[in-house]
Amino acid sequence: MRVGFGFDAHRFGGTWPVRLGGVVVDSARLVEATSDGDVACHAVADALFGAAGLGDLGTHYPSSDERWQGVSSLDLVRDAIAILFEAGWKVSQVDVTVIAQSVKVAPHREAIRAGLAEALNLDSADVSVKATTTDFMGSIGRDEGLAAAAVAAIEPR
């Protein structure tokens, strides 16, 4: 088994409603991003690539490449799974922590878990989604954006 860590952050003020695990959790807030700006999906994909030693999100989906403009982040996770599979790996478990001051995760937790589980080809029981704030410290505490951190465990397929 191997383990990888991923992190992503986006500032508010762009064109995409706040999505986590493919679920719109705040349609009034918008994020700046190349894709749809789903920090949970981005952190998970980064953790998967890290666990397999296959680079990072920017290696596979550079923001300078127009193909990734507006793409669904769940599709990026699905593609990351295909890349891992080709390299001889499968995902066994994922744990995500969303870091946001005002975006509420709890009302959407099960839908986020289900969206991620589907994209990862996992049972929802193998996907954990948690949330925390920064207690008003820093840019996230000032509600300028949100972030997510993820840990992924993979094993040979």
Secondary structure, 3 states (H helix, E strand, C coil): CEEEEEEEEEEEEEEEEEEECCEEEEEEEEECCCCCCCHHHHHHHHHHHHHHCCCCHHHHCCCCCHHHCCCCHHHHHHHHHHHHHHCCEEEEEEEEEEECCCCCCHHHHHHHHHHHHHHHCCCHHHEEEEEECCCCCHHHHCCCEEEEEEEEEEEEC
